[in-house]
Amino acid sequence: MPDNHQHWPRFIAFVDMNAFFASIEQLDSPEYRGKPIGVTNGKTGTCLITCS
């Protein structure tokens, strides 16, 4: 059985450990405070920018 999957030569990941963007969303929207949230890169949400 042939392997039809292409492998990436490398993978680069950025981790926002201080959750800056999630903190801003919680400031702008008090109903999100104290809840886990994730911020994506737009309507398609293909990349998680940050979370809390």
mmCIF entry with sequence, helices, sheets and N, C-alpha, C, O atoms, coordinates in Angstrom:
data_MODEL
# 
_entry.id   MODEL 
# 
_entity.id                         1 
_entity.type                       polymer 
_entity.pdbx_number_of_molecules   1 
# 
_entity_poly.entity_id                      1 
_entity_poly.type                           'polypeptide(L)' 
_entity_poly.nstd_linkage                   no 
_entity_poly.nstd_monomer                   no 
_entity_poly.pdbx_seq_one_letter_code       MPDNHQHWPRFIAFVDMNAFFASIEQLDSPEYRGKPIGVTNGKTGTCLITCS 
_entity_poly.pdbx_seq_one_letter_code_can   MPDNHQHWPRFIAFVDMNAFFASIEQLDSPEYRGKPIGVTNGKTGTCLITCS 
_entity_poly.pdbx_strand_id                 A 
# 
loop_
_entity_poly_seq.entity_id 
_entity_poly_seq.num 
_entity_poly_seq.mon_id 
_entity_poly_seq.hetero 
1 1  MET n 
1 2  PRO n 
1 3  ASP n 
1 4  ASN n 
1 5  HIS n 
1 6  GLN n 
1 7  HIS n 
1 8  TRP n 
1 9  PRO n 
1 10 ARG n 
1 11 PHE n 
1 12 ILE n 
1 13 ALA n 
1 14 PHE n 
1 15 VAL n 
1 16 ASP n 
1 17 MET n 
1 18 ASN n 
1 19 ALA n 
1 20 PHE n 
1 21 PHE n 
1 22 ALA n 
1 23 SER n 
1 24 ILE n 
1 25 GLU n 
1 26 GLN n 
1 27 LEU n 
1 28 ASP n 
1 29 SER n 
1 30 PRO n 
1 31 GLU n 
1 32 TYR n 
1 33 ARG n 
1 34 GLY n 
1 35 LYS n 
1 36 PRO n 
1 37 ILE n 
1 38 GLY n 
1 39 VAL n 
1 40 THR n 
1 41 ASN n 
1 42 GLY n 
1 43 LYS n 
1 44 THR n 
1 45 GLY n 
1 46 THR n 
1 47 CYS n 
1 48 LEU n 
1 49 ILE n 
1 50 THR n 
1 51 CYS n 
1 52 SER n 
# 
_struct_asym.id          A 
_struct_asym.entity_id   1 
# 
loop_
_struct_conf.conf_type_id 
_struct_conf.id 
_struct_conf.pdbx_PDB_helix_id 
_struct_conf.beg_label_comp_id 
_struct_conf.beg_label_asym_id 
_struct_conf.beg_label_seq_id 
_struct_conf.pdbx_beg_PDB_ins_code 
_struct_conf.end_label_comp_id 
_struct_conf.end_label_asym_id 
_struct_conf.end_label_seq_id 
_struct_conf.pdbx_end_PDB_ins_code 
_struct_conf.beg_auth_comp_id 
_struct_conf.beg_auth_asym_id 
_struct_conf.beg_auth_seq_id 
_struct_conf.end_auth_comp_id 
_struct_conf.end_auth_asym_id 
_struct_conf.end_auth_seq_id 
_struct_conf.pdbx_PDB_helix_class 
_struct_conf.details 
_struct_conf.pdbx_PDB_helix_length 
HELX_P HELX_P1 AA1 PHE A 20 ? ASP A 28 ? PHE A 20 ASP A 28 1 ? 9 
HELX_P HELX_P2 AA2 PRO A 30 ? TYR A 32 ? PRO A 30 TYR A 32 5 ? 3 
# 
_struct_conf_type.id          HELX_P 
_struct_conf_type.criteria    ? 
_struct_conf_type.reference   ? 
# 
_struct_sheet.id               AA1 
_struct_sheet.type             ? 
_struct_sheet.number_strands   2 
_struct_sheet.details          ? 
# 
_struct_sheet_order.sheet_id     AA1 
_struct_sheet_order.range_id_1   1 
_struct_sheet_order.range_id_2   2 
_struct_sheet_order.offset       ? 
_struct_sheet_order.sense        anti-parallel 
# 
loop_
_struct_sheet_range.sheet_id 
_struct_sheet_range.id 
_struct_sheet_range.beg_label_comp_id 
_struct_sheet_range.beg_label_asym_id 
_struct_sheet_range.beg_label_seq_id 
_struct_sheet_range.pdbx_beg_PDB_ins_code 
_struct_sheet_range.end_label_comp_id 
_struct_sheet_range.end_label_asym_id 
_struct_sheet_range.end_label_seq_id 
_struct_sheet_range.pdbx_end_PDB_ins_code 
_struct_sheet_range.beg_auth_comp_id 
_struct_sheet_range.beg_auth_asym_id 
_struct_sheet_range.beg_auth_seq_id 
_struct_sheet_range.end_auth_comp_id 
_struct_sheet_range.end_auth_asym_id 
_struct_sheet_range.end_auth_seq_id 
AA1 1 GLY A 38 ? THR A 40 ? GLY A 38 THR A 40 
AA1 2 LEU A 48 ? CYS A 51 ? LEU A 48 CYS A 51 
# 
loop_
_atom_site.group_PDB 
_atom_site.id 
_atom_site.type_symbol 
_atom_site.label_atom_id 
_atom_site.label_alt_id 
_atom_site.label_comp_id 
_atom_site.label_asym_id 
_atom_site.label_entity_id 
_atom_site.label_seq_id 
_atom_site.pdbx_PDB_ins_code 
_atom_site.Cartn_x 
_atom_site.Cartn_y 
_atom_site.Cartn_z 
_atom_site.occupancy 
_atom_site.B_iso_or_equiv 
_atom_site.pdbx_formal_charge 
_atom_site.auth_seq_id 
_atom_site.auth_comp_id 
_atom_site.auth_asym_id 
_atom_site.auth_atom_id 
_atom_site.pdbx_PDB_model_num 
ATOM 1   N N  . MET A 1 1  ? 0.848   -1.179 0.000  1.00 0.00 ? 1  MET A N  1 
ATOM 2   C CA . MET A 1 1  ? 0.000   0.000  0.000  1.00 0.00 ? 1  MET A CA 1 
ATOM 3   C C  . MET A 1 1  ? 0.891   1.239  0.000  1.00 0.00 ? 1  MET A C  1 
ATOM 4   O O  . MET A 1 1  ? 1.684   1.416  0.926  1.00 0.00 ? 1  MET A O  1 
ATOM 5   N N  . PRO A 1 2  ? 0.784   2.105  -1.015 1.00 0.00 ? 2  PRO A N  1 
ATOM 6   C CA . PRO A 1 2  ? 1.639   3.303  -1.072 1.00 0.00 ? 2  PRO A CA 1 
ATOM 7   C C  . PRO A 1 2  ? 1.211   4.353  -0.055 1.00 0.00 ? 2  PRO A C  1 
ATOM 8   O O  . PRO A 1 2  ? 0.032   4.482  0.277  1.00 0.00 ? 2  PRO A O  1 
ATOM 9   N N  . ASP A 1 3  ? 2.197   5.099  0.429  1.00 0.00 ? 3  ASP A N  1 
ATOM 10  C CA . ASP A 1 3  ? 1.945   6.190  1.380  1.00 0.00 ? 3  ASP A CA 1 
ATOM 11  C C  . ASP A 1 3  ? 1.714   7.466  0.590  1.00 0.00 ? 3  ASP A C  1 
ATOM 12  O O  . ASP A 1 3  ? 2.671   8.061  0.095  1.00 0.00 ? 3  ASP A O  1 
ATOM 13  N N  . ASN A 1 4  ? 0.460   7.903  0.460  1.00 0.00 ? 4  ASN A N  1 
ATOM 14  C CA . ASN A 1 4  ? 0.111   9.087  -0.310 1.00 0.00 ? 4  ASN A CA 1 
ATOM 15  C C  . ASN A 1 4  ? 0.152   10.369 0.506  1.00 0.00 ? 4  ASN A C  1 
ATOM 16  O O  . ASN A 1 4  ? -0.161  11.438 -0.018 1.00 0.00 ? 4  ASN A O  1 
ATOM 17  N N  . HIS A 1 5  ? 0.525   10.289 1.763  1.00 0.00 ? 5  HIS A N  1 
ATOM 18  C CA . HIS A 1 5  ? 0.575   11.475 2.612  1.00 0.00 ? 5  HIS A CA 1 
ATOM 19  C C  . HIS A 1 5  ? 1.880   12.225 2.396  1.00 0.00 ? 5  HIS A C  1 
ATOM 20  O O  . HIS A 1 5  ? 2.956   11.627 2.379  1.00 0.00 ? 5  HIS A O  1 
ATOM 21  N N  . GLN A 1 6  ? 1.777   13.524 2.233  1.00 0.00 ? 6  GLN A N  1 
ATOM 22  C CA . GLN A 1 6  ? 2.977   14.340 2.131  1.00 0.00 ? 6  GLN A CA 1 
ATOM 23  C C  . GLN A 1 6  ? 3.381   14.779 3.530  1.00 0.00 ? 6  GLN A C  1 
ATOM 24  O O  . GLN A 1 6  ? 2.534   15.169 4.334  1.00 0.00 ? 6  GLN A O  1 
ATOM 25  N N  . HIS A 1 7  ? 4.646   14.716 3.812  1.00 0.00 ? 7  HIS A N  1 
ATOM 26  C CA . HIS A 1 7  ? 5.152   15.106 5.125  1.00 0.00 ? 7  HIS A CA 1 
ATOM 27  C C  . HIS A 1 7  ? 5.812   16.471 5.040  1.00 0.00 ? 7  HIS A C  1 
ATOM 28  O O  . HIS A 1 7  ? 6.537   16.755 4.086  1.00 0.00 ? 7  HIS A O  1 
ATOM 29  N N  . TRP A 1 8  ? 5.572   17.296 6.008  1.00 0.00 ? 8  TRP A N  1 
ATOM 30  C CA . TRP A 1 8  ? 6.197   18.610 6.069  1.00 0.00 ? 8  TRP A CA 1 
ATOM 31  C C  . TRP A 1 8  ? 7.665   18.424 6.452  1.00 0.00 ? 8  TRP A C  1 
ATOM 32  O O  . TRP A 1 8  ? 7.972   17.599 7.312  1.00 0.00 ? 8  TRP A O  1 
ATOM 33  N N  . PRO A 1 9  ? 8.571   19.169 5.832  1.00 0.00 ? 9  PRO A N  1 
ATOM 34  C CA . PRO A 1 9  ? 9.979   19.037 6.207  1.00 0.00 ? 9  PRO A CA 1 
ATOM 35  C C  . PRO A 1 9  ? 10.249  19.584 7.617  1.00 0.00 ? 9  PRO A C  1 
ATOM 36  O O  . PRO A 1 9  ? 11.192  19.159 8.285  1.00 0.00 ? 9  PRO A O  1 
ATOM 37  N N  . ARG A 1 10 ? 9.416   20.522 8.057  1.00 0.00 ? 10 ARG A N  1 
ATOM 38  C CA . ARG A 1 10 ? 9.532   21.034 9.434  1.00 0.00 ? 10 ARG A CA 1 
ATOM 39  C C  . ARG A 1 10 ? 8.198   21.633 9.851  1.00 0.00 ? 10 ARG A C  1 
ATOM 40  O O  . ARG A 1 10 ? 7.334   21.906 9.018  1.00 0.00 ? 10 ARG A O  1 
ATOM 41  N N  . PHE A 1 11 ? 8.051   21.830 11.133 1.00 0.00 ? 11 PHE A N  1 
ATOM 42  C CA . PHE A 1 11 ? 6.828   22.378 11.706 1.00 0.00 ? 11 PHE A CA 1 
ATOM 43  C C  . PHE A 1 11 ? 7.221   23.511 12.634 1.00 0.00 ? 11 PHE A C  1 
ATOM 44  O O  . PHE A 1 11 ? 8.053   23.326 13.522 1.00 0.00 ? 11 PHE A O  1 
ATOM 45  N N  . ILE A 1 12 ? 6.630   24.681 12.438 1.00 0.00 ? 12 ILE A N  1 
ATOM 46  C CA . ILE A 1 12 ? 6.920   25.842 13.284 1.00 0.00 ? 12 ILE A CA 1 
ATOM 47  C C  . ILE A 1 12 ? 5.657   26.184 14.063 1.00 0.00 ? 12 ILE A C  1 
ATOM 48  O O  . ILE A 1 12 ? 4.592   26.356 13.470 1.00 0.00 ? 12 ILE A O  1 
ATOM 49  N N  . ALA A 1 13 ? 5.762   26.281 15.360 1.00 0.00 ? 13 ALA A N  1 
ATOM 50  C CA . ALA A 1 13 ? 4.617   26.617 16.211 1.00 0.00 ? 13 ALA A CA 1 
ATOM 51  C C  . ALA A 1 13 ? 4.971   27.805 17.095 1.00 0.00 ? 13 ALA A C  1 
ATOM 52  O O  . ALA A 1 13 ? 6.082   27.905 17.616 1.00 0.00 ? 13 ALA A O  1 
ATOM 53  N N  . PHE A 1 14 ? 4.015   28.689 17.250 1.00 0.00 ? 14 PHE A N  1 
ATOM 54  C CA . PHE A 1 14 ? 4.171   29.829 18.150 1.00 0.00 ? 14 PHE A CA 1 
ATOM 55  C C  . PHE A 1 14 ? 3.163   29.664 19.274 1.00 0.00 ? 14 PHE A C  1 
ATOM 56  O O  . PHE A 1 14 ? 1.974   29.469 19.022 1.00 0.00 ? 14 PHE A O  1 
ATOM 57  N N  . VAL A 1 15 ? 3.624   29.741 20.496 1.00 0.00 ? 15 VAL A N  1 
ATOM 58  C CA . VAL A 1 15 ? 2.754   29.592 21.654 1.00 0.00 ? 15 VAL A CA 1 
ATOM 59  C C  . VAL A 1 15 ? 2.755   30.891 22.447 1.00 0.00 ? 15 VAL A C  1 
ATOM 60  O O  . VAL A 1 15 ? 3.796   31.331 22.934 1.00 0.00 ? 15 VAL A O  1 
ATOM 61  N N  . ASP A 1 16 ? 1.583   31.501 22.572 1.00 0.00 ? 16 ASP A N  1 
ATOM 62  C CA . ASP A 1 16 ? 1.427   32.727 23.351 1.00 0.00 ? 16 ASP A CA 1 
ATOM 63  C C  . ASP A 1 16 ? 1.098   32.319 24.782 1.00 0.00 ? 16 ASP A C  1 
ATOM 64  O O  . ASP A 1 16 ? -0.071  32.171 25.136 1.00 0.00 ? 16 ASP A O  1 
ATOM 65  N N  . MET A 1 17 ? 2.115   32.142 25.591 1.00 0.00 ? 17 MET A N  1 
ATOM 66  C CA . MET A 1 17 ? 1.925   31.618 26.939 1.00 0.00 ? 17 MET A CA 1 
ATOM 67  C C  . MET A 1 17 ? 1.254   32.616 27.885 1.00 0.00 ? 17 MET A C  1 
ATOM 68  O O  . MET A 1 17 ? 0.725   32.211 28.920 1.00 0.00 ? 17 MET A O  1 
ATOM 69  N N  . ASN A 1 18 ? 1.264   33.903 27.556 1.00 0.00 ? 18 ASN A N  1 
ATOM 70  C CA . ASN A 1 18 ? 0.645   34.865 28.467 1.00 0.00 ? 18 ASN A CA 1 
ATOM 71  C C  . ASN A 1 18 ? -0.799  35.165 28.112 1.00 0.00 ? 18 ASN A C  1 
ATOM 72  O O  . ASN A 1 18 ? -1.444  35.950 28.807 1.00 0.00 ? 18 ASN A O  1 
ATOM 73  N N  . ALA A 1 19 ? -1.331  34.566 27.053 1.00 0.00 ? 19 ALA A N  1 
ATOM 74  C CA . ALA A 1 19 ? -2.743  34.680 26.673 1.00 0.00 ? 19 ALA A CA 1 
ATOM 75  C C  . ALA A 1 19 ? -3.190  36.136 26.535 1.00 0.00 ? 19 ALA A C  1 
ATOM 76  O O  . ALA A 1 19 ? -4.278  36.498 26.984 1.00 0.00 ? 19 ALA A O  1 
ATOM 77  N N  . PHE A 1 20 ? -2.360  36.960 25.920 1.00 0.00 ? 20 PHE A N  1 
ATOM 78  C CA . PHE A 1 20 ? -2.655  38.381 25.790 1.00 0.00 ? 20 PHE A CA 1 
ATOM 79  C C  . PHE A 1 20 ? -3.974  38.632 25.067 1.00 0.00 ? 20 PHE A C  1 
ATOM 80  O O  . PHE A 1 20 ? -4.823  39.367 25.571 1.00 0.00 ? 20 PHE A O  1 
ATOM 81  N N  . PHE A 1 21 ? -4.153  38.032 23.897 1.00 0.00 ? 21 PHE A N  1 
ATOM 82  C CA . PHE A 1 21 ? -5.356  38.289 23.115 1.00 0.00 ? 21 PHE A CA 1 
ATOM 83  C C  . PHE A 1 21 ? -6.614  37.766 23.818 1.00 0.00 ? 21 PHE A C  1 
ATOM 84  O O  . PHE A 1 21 ? -7.677  38.377 23.717 1.00 0.00 ? 21 PHE A O  1 
ATOM 85  N N  . ALA A 1 22 ? -6.497  36.649 24.522 1.00 0.00 ? 22 ALA A N  1 
ATOM 86  C CA . ALA A 1 22 ? -7.632  36.144 25.287 1.00 0.00 ? 22 ALA A CA 1 
ATOM 87  C C  . ALA A 1 22 ? -7.984  37.115 26.413 1.00 0.00 ? 22 ALA A C  1 
ATOM 88  O O  . ALA A 1 22 ? -9.162  37.324 26.704 1.00 0.00 ? 22 ALA A O  1 
ATOM 89  N N  . SER A 1 23 ? -6.988  37.701 27.038 1.00 0.00 ? 23 SER A N  1 
ATOM 90  C CA . SER A 1 23 ? -7.231  38.684 28.105 1.00 0.00 ? 23 SER A CA 1 
ATOM 91  C C  . SER A 1 23 ? -7.940  39.916 27.563 1.00 0.00 ? 23 SER A C  1 
ATOM 92  O O  . SER A 1 23 ? -8.824  40.464 28.222 1.00 0.00 ? 23 SER A O  1 
ATOM 93  N N  . ILE A 1 24 ? -7.560  40.354 26.368 1.00 0.00 ? 24 ILE A N  1 
ATOM 94  C CA . ILE A 1 24 ? -8.216  41.511 25.756 1.00 0.00 ? 24 ILE A CA 1 
ATOM 95  C C  . ILE A 1 24 ? -9.681  41.194 25.468 1.00 0.00 ? 24 ILE A C  1 
ATOM 96  O O  . ILE A 1 24 ? -10.556 42.023 25.720 1.00 0.00 ? 24 ILE A O  1 
ATOM 97  N N  . GLU A 1 25 ? -9.951  40.007 24.945 1.00 0.00 ? 25 GLU A N  1 
ATOM 98  C CA . GLU A 1 25 ? -11.340 39.615 24.680 1.00 0.00 ? 25 GLU A CA 1 
ATOM 99  C C  . GLU A 1 25 ? -12.156 39.586 25.966 1.00 0.00 ? 25 GLU A C  1 
ATOM 100 O O  . GLU A 1 25 ? -13.325 39.971 25.969 1.00 0.00 ? 25 GLU A O  1 
ATOM 101 N N  . GLN A 1 26 ? -11.545 39.132 27.059 1.00 0.00 ? 26 GLN A N  1 
ATOM 102 C CA . GLN A 1 26 ? -12.259 39.089 28.330 1.00 0.00 ? 26 GLN A CA 1 
ATOM 103 C C  . GLN A 1 26 ? -12.500 40.490 28.879 1.00 0.00 ? 26 GLN A C  1 
ATOM 104 O O  . GLN A 1 26 ? -13.497 40.720 29.563 1.00 0.00 ? 26 GLN A O  1 
ATOM 105 N N  . LEU A 1 27 ? -11.602 41.428 28.587 1.00 0.00 ? 27 LEU A N  1 
ATOM 106 C CA . LEU A 1 27 ? -11.834 42.815 28.994 1.00 0.00 ? 27 LEU A CA 1 
ATOM 107 C C  . LEU A 1 27 ? -12.970 43.439 28.190 1.00 0.00 ? 27 LEU A C  1 
ATOM 108 O O  . LEU A 1 27 ? -13.815 44.146 28.739 1.00 0.00 ? 27 LEU A O  1 
ATOM 109 N N  . ASP A 1 28 ? -12.983 43.171 26.885 1.00 0.00 ? 28 ASP A N  1 
ATOM 110 C CA . ASP A 1 28 ? -14.010 43.735 26.009 1.00 0.00 ? 28 ASP A CA 1 
ATOM 111 C C  . ASP A 1 28 ? -15.380 43.094 26.209 1.00 0.00 ? 28 ASP A C  1 
ATOM 112 O O  . ASP A 1 28 ? -16.407 43.737 25.994 1.00 0.00 ? 28 ASP A O  1 
ATOM 113 N N  . SER A 1 29 ? -15.395 41.835 26.618 1.00 0.00 ? 29 SER A N  1 
ATOM 114 C CA . SER A 1 29 ? -16.656 41.093 26.783 1.00 0.00 ? 29 SER A CA 1 
ATOM 115 C C  . SER A 1 29 ? -16.685 40.453 28.169 1.00 0.00 ? 29 SER A C  1 
ATOM 116 O O  . SER A 1 29 ? -16.219 39.326 28.336 1.00 0.00 ? 29 SER A O  1 
ATOM 117 N N  . PRO A 1 30 ? -17.224 41.154 29.162 1.00 0.00 ? 30 PRO A N  1 
ATOM 118 C CA . PRO A 1 30 ? -17.224 40.646 30.539 1.00 0.00 ? 30 PRO A CA 1 
ATOM 119 C C  . PRO A 1 30 ? -17.877 39.266 30.698 1.00 0.00 ? 30 PRO A C  1 
ATOM 120 O O  . PRO A 1 30 ? -17.555 38.542 31.640 1.00 0.00 ? 30 PRO A O  1 
ATOM 121 N N  . GLU A 1 31 ? -18.789 38.894 29.789 1.00 0.00 ? 31 GLU A N  1 
ATOM 122 C CA . GLU A 1 31 ? -19.438 37.577 29.910 1.00 0.00 ? 31 GLU A CA 1 
ATOM 123 C C  . GLU A 1 31 ? -18.461 36.429 29.670 1.00 0.00 ? 31 GLU A C  1 
ATOM 124 O O  . GLU A 1 31 ? -18.780 35.281 29.980 1.00 0.00 ? 31 GLU A O  1 
ATOM 125 N N  . TYR A 1 32 ? -17.276 36.715 29.125 1.00 0.00 ? 32 TYR A N  1 
ATOM 126 C CA . TYR A 1 32 ? -16.262 35.680 28.893 1.00 0.00 ? 32 TYR A CA 1 
ATOM 127 C C  . TYR A 1 32 ? -15.326 35.495 30.087 1.00 0.00 ? 32 TYR A C  1 
ATOM 128 O O  . TYR A 1 32 ? -14.565 34.528 30.131 1.00 0.00 ? 32 TYR A O  1 
ATOM 129 N N  . ARG A 1 33 ? -15.376 36.405 31.046 1.00 0.00 ? 33 ARG A N  1 
ATOM 130 C CA . ARG A 1 33 ? -14.467 36.309 32.195 1.00 0.00 ? 33 ARG A CA 1 
ATOM 131 C C  . ARG A 1 33 ? -14.736 35.044 32.996 1.00 0.00 ? 33 ARG A C  1 
ATOM 132 O O  . ARG A 1 33 ? -15.883 34.682 33.255 1.00 0.00 ? 33 ARG A O  1 
ATOM 133 N N  . GLY A 1 34 ? -13.657 34.385 33.380 1.00 0.00 ? 34 GLY A N  1 
ATOM 134 C CA . GLY A 1 34 ? -13.763 33.166 34.172 1.00 0.00 ? 34 GLY A CA 1 
ATOM 135 C C  . GLY A 1 34 ? -14.124 31.935 33.361 1.00 0.00 ? 34 GLY A C  1 
ATOM 136 O O  . GLY A 1 34 ? -14.350 30.867 33.928 1.00 0.00 ? 34 GLY A O  1 
ATOM 137 N N  . LYS A 1 35 ? -14.183 32.068 32.039 1.00 0.00 ? 35 LYS A N  1 
ATOM 138 C CA . LYS A 1 35 ? -14.511 30.942 31.169 1.00 0.00 ? 35 LYS A CA 1 
ATOM 139 C C  . LYS A 1 35 ? -13.339 30.672 30.230 1.00 0.00 ? 35 LYS A C  1 
ATOM 140 O O  . LYS A 1 35 ? -12.610 31.596 29.868 1.00 0.00 ? 35 LYS A O  1 
ATOM 141 N N  . PRO A 1 36 ? -13.154 29.424 29.835 1.00 0.00 ? 36 PRO A N  1 
ATOM 142 C CA . PRO A 1 36 ? -12.107 29.145 28.844 1.00 0.00 ? 36 PRO A CA 1 
ATOM 143 C C  . PRO A 1 36 ? -12.535 29.672 27.473 1.00 0.00 ? 36 PRO A C  1 
ATOM 144 O O  . PRO A 1 36 ? -13.649 29.405 27.022 1.00 0.00 ? 36 PRO A O  1 
ATOM 145 N N  . ILE A 1 37 ? -11.655 30.416 26.818 1.00 0.00 ? 37 ILE A N  1 
ATOM 146 C CA . ILE A 1 37 ? -11.970 30.940 25.491 1.00 0.00 ? 37 ILE A CA 1 
ATOM 147 C C  . ILE A 1 37 ? -10.788 30.698 24.563 1.00 0.00 ? 37 ILE A C  1 
ATOM 148 O O  . ILE A 1 37 ? -9.658  30.498 25.008 1.00 0.00 ? 37 ILE A O  1 
ATOM 149 N N  . GLY A 1 38 ? -11.069 30.719 23.276 1.00 0.00 ? 38 GLY A N  1 
ATOM 150 C CA . GLY A 1 38 ? -10.030 30.615 22.255 1.00 0.00 ? 38 GLY A CA 1 
ATOM 151 C C  . GLY A 1 38 ? -10.241 31.709 21.233 1.00 0.00 ? 38 GLY A C  1 
ATOM 152 O O  . GLY A 1 38 ? -11.379 32.032 20.894 1.00 0.00 ? 38 GLY A O  1 
ATOM 153 N N  . VAL A 1 39 ? -9.167  32.279 20.741 1.00 0.00 ? 39 VAL A N  1 
ATOM 154 C CA . VAL A 1 39 ? -9.236  33.331 19.735 1.00 0.00 ? 39 VAL A CA 1 
ATOM 155 C C  . VAL A 1 39 ? -8.635  32.767 18.450 1.00 0.00 ? 39 VAL A C  1 
ATOM 156 O O  . VAL A 1 39 ? -7.498  32.294 18.446 1.00 0.00 ? 39 VAL A O  1 
ATOM 157 N N  . THR A 1 40 ? -9.403  32.820 17.359 1.00 0.00 ? 40 THR A N  1 
ATOM 158 C CA . THR A 1 40 ? -8.926  32.297 16.082 1.00 0.00 ? 40 THR A CA 1 
ATOM 159 C C  . THR A 1 40 ? -8.560  33.432 15.142 1.00 0.00 ? 40 THR A C  1 
ATOM 160 O O  . THR A 1 40 ? -8.665  34.606 15.498 1.00 0.00 ? 40 THR A O  1 
ATOM 161 N N  . ASN A 1 41 ? -8.132  33.075 13.950 1.00 0.00 ? 41 ASN A N  1 
ATOM 162 C CA . ASN A 1 41 ? -7.676  34.073 12.985 1.00 0.00 ? 41 ASN A CA 1 
ATOM 163 C C  . ASN A 1 41 ? -8.780  34.552 12.048 1.00 0.00 ? 41 ASN A C  1 
ATOM 164 O O  . ASN A 1 41 ? -8.481  35.007 10.944 1.00 0.00 ? 41 ASN A O  1 
ATOM 165 N N  . GLY A 1 42 ? -10.010 34.467 12.440 1.00 0.00 ? 42 GLY A N  1 
ATOM 166 C CA . GLY A 1 42 ? -11.088 34.997 11.604 1.00 0.00 ? 42 GLY A CA 1 
ATOM 167 C C  . GLY A 1 42 ? -12.266 34.060 11.479 1.00 0.00 ? 42 GLY A C  1 
ATOM 168 O O  . GLY A 1 42 ? -12.429 33.129 12.268 1.00 0.00 ? 42 GLY A O  1 
ATOM 169 N N  . LYS A 1 43 ? -13.083 34.319 10.477 1.00 0.00 ? 43 LYS A N  1 
ATOM 170 C CA . LYS A 1 43 ? -14.322 33.556 10.305 1.00 0.00 ? 43 LYS A CA 1 
ATOM 171 C C  . LYS A 1 43 ? -14.078 32.081 10.059 1.00 0.00 ? 43 LYS A C  1 
ATOM 172 O O  . LYS A 1 43 ? -14.847 31.242 10.529 1.00 0.00 ? 43 LYS A O  1 
ATOM 173 N N  . THR A 1 44 ? -13.024 31.749 9.331  1.00 0.00 ? 44 THR A N  1 
ATOM 174 C CA . THR A 1 44 ? -12.762 30.333 9.049  1.00 0.00 ? 44 THR A CA 1 
ATOM 175 C C  . THR A 1 44 ? -12.147 29.620 10.243 1.00 0.00 ? 44 THR A C  1 
ATOM 176 O O  . THR A 1 44 ? -12.287 28.405 10.382 1.00 0.00 ? 44 THR A O  1 
ATOM 177 N N  . GLY A 1 45 ? -11.471 30.361 11.098 1.00 0.00 ? 45 GLY A N  1 
ATOM 178 C CA . GLY A 1 45 ? -10.921 29.784 12.318 1.00 0.00 ? 45 GLY A CA 1 
ATOM 179 C C  . GLY A 1 45 ? -9.925  28.664 12.072 1.00 0.00 ? 45 GLY A C  1 
ATOM 180 O O  . GLY A 1 45 ? -9.963  27.637 12.750 1.00 0.00 ? 45 GLY A O  1 
ATOM 181 N N  . THR A 1 46 ? -9.034  28.854 11.107 1.00 0.00 ? 46 THR A N  1 
ATOM 182 C CA . THR A 1 46 ? -8.086  27.793 10.774 1.00 0.00 ? 46 THR A CA 1 
ATOM 183 C C  . THR A 1 46 ? -6.883  27.756 11.701 1.00 0.00 ? 46 THR A C  1 
ATOM 184 O O  . THR A 1 46 ? -6.106  26.801 11.668 1.00 0.00 ? 46 THR A O  1 
ATOM 185 N N  . CYS A 1 47 ? -6.720  28.770 12.518 1.00 0.00 ? 47 CYS A N  1 
ATOM 186 C CA . CYS A 1 47 ? -5.559  28.825 13.405 1.00 0.00 ? 47 CYS A CA 1 
ATOM 187 C C  . CYS A 1 47 ? -5.993  29.391 14.757 1.00 0.00 ? 47 CYS A C  1 
ATOM 188 O O  . CYS A 1 47 ? -6.634  30.440 14.816 1.00 0.00 ? 47 CYS A O  1 
ATOM 189 N N  . LEU A 1 48 ? -5.653  28.712 15.817 1.00 0.00 ? 48 LEU A N  1 
ATOM 190 C CA . LEU A 1 48 ? -5.945  29.209 17.164 1.00 0.00 ? 48 LEU A CA 1 
ATOM 191 C C  . LEU A 1 48 ? -4.843  30.168 17.562 1.00 0.00 ? 48 LEU A C  1 
ATOM 192 O O  . LEU A 1 48 ? -3.696  29.760 17.742 1.00 0.00 ? 48 LEU A O  1 
ATOM 193 N N  . ILE A 1 49 ? -5.184  31.448 17.701 1.00 0.00 ? 49 ILE A N  1 
ATOM 194 C CA . ILE A 1 49 ? -4.197  32.471 18.027 1.00 0.00 ? 49 ILE A CA 1 
ATOM 195 C C  . ILE A 1 49 ? -3.781  32.378 19.496 1.00 0.00 ? 49 ILE A C  1 
ATOM 196 O O  . ILE A 1 49 ? -2.591  32.388 19.813 1.00 0.00 ? 49 ILE A O  1 
ATOM 197 N N  . THR A 1 50 ? -4.756  32.288 20.377 1.00 0.00 ? 50 THR A N  1 
ATOM 198 C CA . THR A 1 50 ? -4.461  32.172 21.808 1.00 0.00 ? 50 THR A CA 1 
ATOM 199 C C  . THR A 1 50 ? -5.668  31.607 22.518 1.00 0.00 ? 50 THR A C  1 
ATOM 200 O O  . THR A 1 50 ? -6.756  31.547 21.946 1.00 0.00 ? 50 THR A O  1 
ATOM 201 N N  . CYS A 1 51 ? -5.492  31.198 23.735 1.00 0.00 ? 51 CYS A N  1 
ATOM 202 C CA . CYS A 1 51 ? -6.612  30.679 24.536 1.00 0.00 ? 51 CYS A CA 1 
ATOM 203 C C  . CYS A 1 51 ? -6.326  30.940 26.004 1.00 0.00 ? 51 CYS A C  1 
ATOM 204 O O  . CYS A 1 51 ? -5.212  31.292 26.390 1.00 0.00 ? 51 CYS A O  1 
ATOM 205 N N  . SER A 1 52 ? -7.363  30.758 26.809 1.00 0.00 ? 52 SER A N  1 
ATOM 206 C CA . SER A 1 52 ? -7.183  30.914 28.255 1.00 0.00 ? 52 SER A CA 1 
ATOM 207 C C  . SER A 1 52 ? -7.798  29.725 28.957 1.00 0.00 ? 52 SER A C  1 
ATOM 208 O O  . SER A 1 52 ? -7.762  29.647 30.185 1.00 0.00 ? 52 SER A O  1 
# 
